């Protein structure tokens, strides 16, 4: 896409973090913005700030894990603006206690992670893509996955598994659009460390998906390390600029850093060579990403 003036962007998880930064970046390009977040107070705050700055925006409480809620978001956007040109499936969660063996995760963690990180994407595509295709206009779909969706290893298993699925969904969407020569681009966004509230996701966990005894805490050591790493991480605004460029250039894979490239390459080469890869811990990989190199 090259022309953004008066076009419409719908962004889930845009009450904070990368979603909020994307909303501001697209608004500065002249787009009308639909702020969607499970936290309506946060969504309204961003909407009001955009309006105060002279932009056009509306807010809608949206639980991406609920297909009906996402369908209502699509109805709201089309009712208000008549079209949607950019869809950012951005909302995501990370269950706490992420550095533990895969068999120790309770089923509630698995369901919550996949409901939001994977089914949230599926719900967005189901509710928006047919309408976007029917417009027969240029458009773009952004799927926020993660560099964790390209890596392997023991850490953050339920989050990473859901993000691997999100990457595959994005690739399938891209291939489908290419086969039918649709004028809609796809970007699979794979951020490394970004200074957001993603590791405070427990604030939005549904009550019915609380595991017995509550969410697993991180160790004090991991909390201290994570706090240091994320305070030094790339800003949401930097990611939003990379997303904007990816939409302009119709880029499929948007990685915010090159610091995981060797680990991604090791996994891919191991698959092709039919051998087991060498695994670094997710924490060790994260330490290398404190000063990401954008590309």
RAHUDA-V526645 format. One record per residue. N is the residue number from 1. RES is the residue in one letter. PHI is phi in whole degrees, 0 to 359 (999 if undefined). NEAR is the number of other C-alpha atoms within 10 Angstrom. Layout:
<<N	RES	PHI	NEAR> <N	RES	PHI	NEAR>>
This chain:
<<1	X	999	18> <2	X	240	10> <3	X	258	11> <4	X	249	19> <5	X	301	13> <6	X	66	15> <7	X	282	19> <8	X	239	26> <9	X	241	27> <10	X	251	28> <11	X	229	24> <12	X	277	32> <13	X	64	27> <14	X	259	29> <15	X	280	27> <16	X	192	21> <17	X	60	20> <18	X	297	28> <19	X	298	28> <20	X	297	24> <21	X	296	21> <22	X	298	27> <23	X	302	28> <24	X	294	23> <25	X	293	17> <26	X	290	22> <27	X	297	25> <28	X	295	16> <29	X	276	15> <30	X	100	17> <31	X	276	23> <32	X	267	25> <33	X	241	29> <34	X	251	28> <35	X	272	30> <36	X	235	31> <37	X	203	26> <38	X	291	20> <39	X	263	18> <40	X	296	16> <41	X	301	13> <42	X	294	20> <43	X	297	25> <44	X	294	20> <45	X	302	14> <46	X	293	24> <47	X	304	27> <48	X	296	17> <49	X	293	13> <50	X	296	20> <51	X	297	14> <52	X	298	10> <53	X	273	12> <54	X	96	11> <55	X	264	18> <56	X	257	18> <57	X	205	22> <58	X	228	20> <59	X	234	25> <60	X	216	22> <61	X	293	22> <62	X	219	24> <63	X	257	22> <64	X	294	30> <65	X	286	25> <66	X	252	14> <67	X	302	19> <68	X	294	14> <69	X	294	19> <70	X	289	27> <71	X	298	18> <72	X	294	15> <73	X	298	26> <74	X	298	22> <75	X	300	14> <76	X	297	16> <77	X	297	23> <78	X	288	15> <79	X	294	10> <80	X	280	11> <81	X	243	14> <82	X	85	11> <83	X	198	19> <84	X	224	24> <85	X	253	23> <86	X	232	27> <87	X	245	23> <88	X	250	25> <89	X	278	29> <90	X	250	26> <91	X	300	30> <92	X	203	25> <93	X	223	22> <94	X	233	22> <95	X	299	23> <96	X	287	16> <97	X	70	17> <98	X	283	22> <99	X	264	17> <100	X	207	14> <101	X	298	11> <102	X	301	13> <103	X	285	8> <104	X	271	9> <105	X	289	19> <106	X	289	16> <107	X	299	14> <108	X	297	17> <109	X	294	23> <110	X	301	17> <111	X	294	16> <112	X	297	24> <113	X	299	25> <114	X	287	23> <115	X	301	22> <116	X	272	23> <117	X	285	31> <118	X	248	27> <119	X	293	21> <120	X	300	25> <121	X	293	29> <122	X	300	20> <123	X	297	21> <124	X	298	25> <125	X	295	21> <126	X	298	15> <127	X	275	19> <128	X	252	24> <129	X	299	19> <130	X	302	10> <131	X	290	15> <132	X	295	23> <133	X	295	16> <134	X	295	9> <135	X	294	14> <136	X	57	11> <137	X	237	14> <138	X	295	16> <139	X	205	25> <140	X	203	23> <141	X	239	28> <142	X	251	23> <143	X	245	28> <144	X	278	27> <145	X	262	33> <146	X	186	25> <147	X	300	24> <148	X	297	24> <149	X	280	20> <150	X	242	20> <151	X	249	23> <152	X	225	23> <153	X	122	15> <154	X	273	15> <155	X	280	19> <156	X	51	23> <157	X	298	20> <158	X	289	22> <159	X	291	26> <160	X	297	26> <161	X	299	20> <162	X	294	25> <163	X	284	27> <164	X	302	20> <165	X	296	18> <166	X	296	27> <167	X	300	25> <168	X	295	14> <169	X	298	19> <170	X	298	25> <171	X	295	18> <172	X	294	13> <173	X	297	19> <174	X	302	19> <175	X	296	13> <176	X	296	12> <177	X	296	16> <178	X	295	13> <179	X	297	9> <180	X	264	8> <181	X	54	9> <182	X	285	16> <183	X	275	15> <184	X	239	23> <185	X	271	23> <186	X	225	26> <187	X	234	26> <188	X	261	26> <189	X	275	28> <190	X	238	22> <191	X	287	21> <192	X	272	23> <193	X	286	26> <194	X	227	24> <195	X	282	19> <196	X	229	17> <197	X	261	13> <198	X	302	16> <199	X	273	16> <200	X	251	12> <201	X	299	13> <202	X	303	14> <203	X	299	9> <204	X	247	11> <205	X	290	17> <206	X	297	10> <207	X	300	8> <208	X	287	8> <209	X	248	16> <210	X	282	16> <211	X	291	14> <212	X	304	9> <213	X	85	6> <214	X	87	9> <215	X	294	17> <216	X	289	16> <217	X	281	12> <218	X	280	15> <219	X	292	11> <220	X	301	9> <221	X	296	9> <222	X	293	14> <223	X	299	12> <224	X	294	11> <225	X	295	14> <226	X	298	18> <227	X	299	14> <228	X	295	13> <229	X	296	21> <230	X	284	20> <231	X	292	14> <232	X	260	16> <233	X	280	19> <234	X	298	24> <235	X	276	17> <236	X	302	21> <237	X	294	19> <238	X	295	16> <239	X	296	26> <240	X	301	21> <241	X	295	15> <242	X	295	19> <243	X	296	26> <244	X	302	17> <245	X	296	15> <246	X	295	22> <247	X	293	23> <248	X	301	15> <249	X	261	13> <250	X	55	18> <251	X	273	15> <252	X	285	19> <253	X	261	16> <254	X	243	24> <255	X	258	23> <256	X	277	24> <257	X	209	21> <258	X	262	14> <259	X	287	20> <260	X	255	20> <261	X	301	14> <262	X	295	10> <263	X	288	18> <264	X	297	18> <265	X	298	14> <266	X	300	16> <267	X	295	21> <268	X	296	15> <269	X	293	14> <270	X	297	14> <271	X	299	12> <272	X	292	8> <273	X	268	10> <274	X	57	9> <275	X	225	10> <276	X	280	11> <277	X	282	17> <278	X	277	12> <279	X	256	14> <280	X	272	15> <281	X	292	14> <282	X	300	16> <283	X	294	16> <284	X	296	9> <285	X	297	16> <286	X	296	19> <287	X	299	16> <288	X	284	13> <289	X	255	22> <290	X	296	20> <291	X	242	14> <292	X	298	19> <293	X	256	12> <294	X	289	14> <295	X	206	9>>
